Amino acid sequence: MKKLIKPSLSKKTALTSDITEKIIDENVERNIELLKELFRDCSDIIYRSIFAGEKKAYLLFLDGLVDSGSIQLHAIKQMLDESDTYDLNAEHVMGKVISLSSVKETTKLDDVVTGVLKGNTILLIDGVSSAFVFDAKGGQRRSVAEPESESAVRGPREGFTESLRVNTALIRHKIRSNRLKILSKEIGEETTTGIAIAYIEGIAAPELVEEVLSRLDRIKTDAILESGYIEEFIEDSPWSFFPQIQNTERPDTVAANLLEGRVSIIVDGTPFALIMPATFWQFLQASEDFYNRFHISIFLRLLRILFVFLALALPSLYVAVTTYHQEMIPTNLLLSVAASREAIPFPAFVEALIMEVSFEALREAGIRLPKIVGQAVSILGALVIGQAAVEAGIVSAPMVIIVSITGIASFTIPRFNMAISVRLLRFPLMLLAGLFGLFGIVLGLLLILTHLCKLRSFGVPYFWPVAPLSFKSLKDVFIRVPWWAMDERPNQLVKEDIKRQAGDLKPSPHKVNNEGSSS
């Protein structure tokens, strides 16, 4: 048997540990030899040797992350056209050889390694003690498309992609103001993931921006692969069931929140941007609430609030009433429920637990299966299993109805992370209902409300503007008043530029005077 050659798996070698101290050598072959040692076992690194007159040069880039046509046109062709009459110094190379807008000169080997790993192209020339880093990024990227997790009947159809600069450009397209600031950072020792922090100067509180930057600076980890990593590192209360940072795929949602004084974090490699601070009521709002007429928005918001309560407490109420408080049920309905439960061998709590766990499993299976069969499997599974369970006498028909209504209610919550939090809290509430009846439900709801009132998101009370109460800010909580009536930004977030628009924008009929001319 042939002996397999194992690649070196050491995290850091002596060669890489002092890379920050190394500078570019005038001998290009020495540079390439050192870089090949640094990038050993990296088959996707391309070393393209060319001659400019009699001088040898190398182009270094990552295959799949660059646009080879752009490199051919703006670097290779230009170098091959060079002759001995030109002195290939740094000024000449940057001014006449590389015909791309973004070119940077560096003398540090560390910058060369970082540039290659970021998808840039490196030019090294024999006799020149510096390297030239230029942007010729390309490769296969997902184009801008409609966001799948936040579909809307009315509103923009564009969603974020996995490219950081595409995402920041989408925000710039919405907010064309020089006050929109986008700061850049890199987090992750191994991944060096690019991160952009967006806010509007003069609207976002300086203390909030500083707090966000401070929390990001505290992150010391080897990898950031998705914005969810950062969310867990910077949230206020990691043990809470409730999300304290909003995530979204929609540029219009980010733009709207920036205009209200919030800060957004965009992470390279994921289409989900983070928005902070977040309040409980934000997670019950859909983006199209602000695009439809306010009558429709009011109806939909009140409907969502009702169904959030049903998604949280309906199974618990059924368990409590059927177990301890039968006198609360009308006689005819009580007889019907008693008849359906007569052959059921389990108490109401166990029956509800079986059905809820089964429903959650079906929902998870529907998400994980391929889209073509996932929806059909989840719907047919619920119908077939529910009907078979009722006929087998394992669960009662009213319980199947209760679980179905609860499942539909949880789908009305626009934000997935809030919906799953409500689904999780349903189980301890069912346990309290099974032990103490309605008293247990009241106790559980009081504990949840107390927790919500104590919770903070970057210093902002999570239940604001209900607790603490702010009448001015209730215009956009349970209802949404017309746009012409929302003339101020949220006073909990914005302290200086609080005025959003003029105060006399209410529409009125077009008046015509007696002479027939308009006034």
Residue pairs with C-beta under 8 A, 6 or more apart in sequence:
7 40
7 41
8 40
8 41
15 37
15 38
16 38
19 38
19 109
19 110
19 113
20 108
20 110
22 34
22 108
22 109
22 110
23 107
23 108
23 109
23 129
24 31
24 106
24 107
24 108
24 109
24 112
24 124
24 129
24 130
24 131
25 31
25 34
25 129
26 126
26 127
26 128
26 129
27 126
28 56
28 57
28 58
28 124
28 125
28 126
28 127
29 56
29 126
31 58
31 109
31 124
31 131
32 47
32 58
32 60
32 124
34 109
35 47
35 60
35 109
35 112
35 113
36 47
38 113
39 45
39 113
39 116
44 62
44 63
44 64
45 60
45 61
45 62
45 63
45 116
46 59
46 60
46 61
46 62
46 63
47 58
47 59
47 60
48 58
48 59
48 60
48 61
48 76
49 56
49 57
49 58
50 56
50 57
50 58
50 59
50 76
50 79
50 80
51 57
51 79
51 80
52 79
52 80
52 82
52 88
52 97
52 125
53 82
53 83
53 84
53 86
53 88
54 84
55 88
55 125
55 126
55 127
56 125
56 126
57 79
57 123
57 124
57 125
57 126
58 122
58 123
58 124
59 71
59 75
59 76
59 121
59 122
59 123
60 112
60 116
60 121
60 122
60 123
60 124
61 71
61 116
61 119
61 120
61 121
61 122
61 136
62 116
62 117
62 119
64 139
64 140
65 119
65 137
65 138
65 139
66 119
66 121
66 136
66 137
66 138
66 139
67 136
67 137
67 138
67 139
68 138
69 138
70 100
70 136
70 138
71 121
71 136
73 99
74 98
74 99
74 100
74 134
74 136
75 97
75 98
75 100
75 121
75 123
75 134
75 136
78 96
78 97
78 98
78 99
79 97
79 123
82 88
82 97
86 92
86 96
88 97
88 125
88 127
88 128
89 128
90 105
90 128
90 130
90 132
93 123
93 125
93 128
93 132
94 103
94 105
94 132
98 123
98 132
98 134
100 134
100 135
100 136
101 135
102 134
102 135
103 132
103 133
103 134
104 132
104 133
104 134
105 130
105 131
105 132
105 133
106 112
106 115
106 130
106 131
106 132
106 133
107 129
107 130
107 131
111 131
111 133
112 122
112 124
112 131
112 133
114 192
115 122
115 133
116 122
117 192
118 192
118 194
119 137
119 139
120 133
120 134
120 135
120 136
120 137
121 133
121 134
121 135
121 136
122 131
122 132
122 133
123 131
123 132
123 134
124 131
124 132
141 161
141 162
141 163
141 166
142 161
142 162
143 161
144 158
144 159
144 161
144 166
144 170
145 158
145 159
145 161
146 157
146 158
146 159
147 159
147 160
147 249
147 250
147 271
148 159
148 249
149 249
149 416
150 159
150 248
150 249
150 250
150 253
150 286
150 287
150 414
152 286
152 287
152 288
152 291
153 288
154 288
154 291
154 292
155 250
155 252
155 287
155 288
155 291
156 250
156 251
156 252
158 170
158 251
159 249
159 250
159 251
159 271
160 166
160 167
160 170
160 249
160 250
160 251
160 266
160 271
160 272
160 273
161 167
161 271
162 268
162 269
162 270
162 271
163 268
164 194
164 195
164 196
164 266
164 267
164 268
164 269
167 196
167 251
167 266
167 271
167 273
168 182
168 196
168 198
168 266
170 251
171 180
171 182
171 198
171 251
171 254
171 255
171 258
171 264
171 266
172 180
172 182
173 251
174 251
174 252
174 254
174 255
175 200
175 255
175 258
175 259
177 200
179 200
179 201
179 202
179 203
180 198
180 199
180 200
180 201
180 258
181 198
181 199
181 200
181 201
182 196
182 197
182 198
183 196
183 197
183 198
183 213
184 194
184 195
184 196
184 197
185 194
185 195
185 196
185 197
185 216
186 192
186 193
186 194
186 195
187 193
187 195
187 216
187 219
187 221
187 224
187 230
188 221
188 222
188 223
188 224
189 220
189 221
189 222
189 223
190 222
190 223
191 222
191 223
191 224
191 225
193 223
193 224
193 225
193 267
193 268
193 269
194 267
194 268
195 216
195 224
195 230
195 265
195 266
195 267
195 268
196 265
196 266
197 209
197 212
197 213
197 216
197 263
197 264
197 265
198 254
198 258
198 263
198 264
198 265
198 266
199 208
199 209
199 258
199 262
199 263
199 264
200 258
200 259
200 261
202 496
202 497
203 258
203 259
203 260
203 261
203 489
203 494
203 496
203 497
204 258
204 261
204 262
204 263
204 493
204 494
205 261
205 493
205 494
205 495
207 459
208 261
208 262
208 263
208 277
208 458
208 459
208 493
209 263
211 458
211 459
212 234
212 263
212 265
212 276
212 458
215 233
215 234
216 230
216 234
216 265
218 233
219 230
219 233
219 234
221 229
221 233
223 229
224 230
224 267
225 269
225 270
226 267
226 269
226 270
226 272
227 247
227 265
227 267
227 270
227 272
227 273
227 274
228 247
228 272
230 265
230 267
230 274
231 243
231 245
231 247
231 274
232 238
234 245
234 276
235 243
235 244
235 245
235 457
236 244
236 455
236 456
236 457
236 458
237 244
237 455
237 456
240 451
240 455
241 421
241 424
241 425
242 280
242 418
242 421
242 451
242 452
242 455
242 462
243 278
243 283
243 415
243 417
243 418
243 421
244 276
244 277
244 278
244 455
244 456
244 457
244 462
245 274
245 275
245 276
245 278
245 457
246 257
246 274
246 275
246 276
246 278
246 282
246 283
246 415
247 272
247 273
247 274
247 275
247 417
248 254
248 272
248 273
248 275
249 271
249 272
249 273
250 287
252 287
253 275
253 287
254 264
254 266
254 273
254 275
256 287
256 290
257 264
257 275
258 264
259 489
259 500
260 489
260 490
260 493
260 494
261 489
261 490
261 493
261 494
262 275
262 276
262 277
262 493
263 275
263 276
264 273
264 274
264 275
264 276
265 273
265 274
265 276
266 273
266 274
267 273
267 274
276 457
276 458
277 457
277 458
277 459
277 460
277 493
278 457
278 462
279 457
279 460
279 461
279 462
279 463
279 464
279 465
280 452
280 462
280 463
281 466
281 477
282 415
283 413
283 414
283 415
283 417
283 418
284 301
284 304
284 305
284 308
284 413
284 414
284 415
284 418
285 301
285 414
285 476
286 300
286 414
289 297
289 300
289 301
289 480
290 297
290 480
290 483
292 300
294 479
294 480
294 481
294 482
294 483
297 479
297 480
298 479
298 480
301 478
301 479
301 480
302 478
302 479
303 412
304 412
304 413
304 414
305 478
307 408
307 409
307 412
307 413
308 409
308 412
308 413
308 422
310 405
310 406
310 409
311 406
311 409
311 410
311 412
311 413
311 419
311 422
311 423
311 426
312 422
312 425
312 426
312 429
313 426
313 429
313 441
313 445
314 402
314 405
314 406
314 409
315 352
315 356
315 402
315 403
315 406
315 426
315 430
316 426
316 429
316 430
316 432
316 433
316 440
316 441
316 444
317 433
317 438
317 441
318 348
318 352
318 398
318 399
318 402
319 348
319 349
319 352
319 430
319 433
319 434
320 433
320 434
320 437
320 438
320 440
320 441
321 328
321 329
321 438
322 329
322 337
322 341
322 348
323 347
323 348
323 349
323 433
323 434
323 437
324 437
324 438
325 437
325 438
326 334
329 337
336 398
337 396
337 398
340 396
340 397
340 398
341 348
341 396
341 398
343 393
344 351
344 393
344 394
344 395
344 396
345 393
345 394
346 354
346 394
346 395
347 434
348 399
348 434
349 430
349 431
349 433
349 434
351 394
351 395
351 396
351 399
352 399
352 402
352 403
352 430
353 427
353 430
354 394
354 395
355 389
355 395
355 399
355 400
355 403
356 403
356 406
356 426
356 427
356 430
358 385
359 382
359 403
359 406
359 407
360 423
362 377
362 378
362 381
362 382
362 385
363 378
363 407
365 374
365 377
365 378
365 381
366 374
366 375
366 377
366 378
366 379
366 381
367 374
368 374
369 377
382 404
386 395
386 400
386 404
389 395
389 400
390 396
390 397
390 400
406 426
410 419
410 422
410 423
411 419
413 419
413 422
425 448
428 444
429 440
429 441
429 444
429 445
431 440
432 440
432 441
432 443
432 444
433 440
433 441
433 444
434 440
436 443
452 462
452 463
452 467
453 461
453 462
453 463
453 467
455 461
455 462
455 463
456 462
460 492
460 493
461 467
461 468
461 492
464 470
464 473
464 492
465 471
465 472
465 473
465 474
465 477
465 490
465 492
466 474
466 477
470 491
470 492
472 488
472 491
473 490
473 491
473 492
475 481
475 485
475 486
476 486
482 506
483 505
484 501
484 505
484 506
484 507
485 506
486 500
486 501
487 499
487 500
487 501
487 502
487 503
487 505
488 498
488 499
488 500
489 497
489 498
489 499
489 500
491 498
510 518
511 518
511 519
512 518
512 519
513 519
